[in-house]
Amino acid sequence: MNIVLLGLPGAGKGTQAKIIVNHLSIPHISTGDLFRQAYQAKTELGLRAKEFMDKGELIPDEVTIGLAFSRIGEVDCARGFLLDGFPRNLNQARALRNYLDSGSKQIRHVVYVEVDENLLLERLTGRRVCVGCGTTFHLIYNPPANDNACDCCNGEIIQREDDREETVKERLKINKELTHKLVQFYGDEGILRKVDGAKGIDEVTKDVLGLF
């Protein structure tokens, strides 16, 4: 079964992705992992991707698409796969459709974990990290016993720059525009499945697994 997982930052995609792949016994393919693995293997596409990342620039579609297609073509994807972070835009979505069509395959489900932006903002800006051991906390969902110290090592608790409200709002804005277009695209294809990501993790999991 071939699946695409969509959702804005903070929607809980990572948590659900792990559950889905364990349930269906298919590989989890994320763009972050693809870039890291390709660079570590010193592949041509991996080295090209690293050049753009080092400059802080977006990786061109042709590089991302090439890496994704190479991974999808591996033996362990024969029974299916879950794509997380790819496709990121319409160009990539169309390329994926054409690639799978050429091999008489298709995406079976596109799961969109939908969460209100205000809740996403709360989830993302409430995150805190220990500078000592890296333990992650959340001011609402998993607060430290002491606001200023880590429960594990007593290290300082800080808010990372990319978790600050202004940064989070910009991330959500950019991702919302891209995701909205993908939601429309896959809606027109008739394979979009929406789940309410505002529910508890177990409830979301039940809804997601009920799709397959």
Secondary structure, 3 states (H helix, E strand, C coil): CEEEEECCCCCCHHHHHHHHHHHHCCCEEEHHHHHHHHHHCCCHHHHHHHHHHHCCCCCCHHHHHHHHHHHHCCHHHCCCEEEECCCCCHHHHHHHHHHHHHCCCCCCEEEEEECCHHHHHHHHHCEEEECCCCCEEECCCECCCECCECCCCCCEEECCHHHCHHHHHHHHHHHHHHHHHHHHHHHHHCCEEEEECCCCHHHHHHHHHCCC
